[in-house]
Amino acid sequence: MEKDHPVADLEIDASGLKCPLPILRAKKALAQIESGQVLRVVTTDLHAVRDFQAFAEQTGNALLLQSESDGVAVHYLRRR
């Protein structure tokens, strides 16, 4: 773990993409990993933090952590 961040099994960079593209990329990436594995998504969309919270709630995937710094948000999702 890096600074108390979960260890990601797969990472995607959705920087520069606007809603709904970061969510769609995350959905596609989650389909590629096994149940219990962790996806790390990097975004720059201002609404991504709320979008990923809603996405996790709707899909049942666990939102482990979100961090935001200098306009970049990182989201960690555990596949259900």
Summary of the structure (lengths in Angstrom):
residues: 80
radius of gyration: 11.2
end to end distance: 20.5
largest distance: 31.6
contacts: 233
relative contact order: 0.26
helix: 28%
strand: 35%
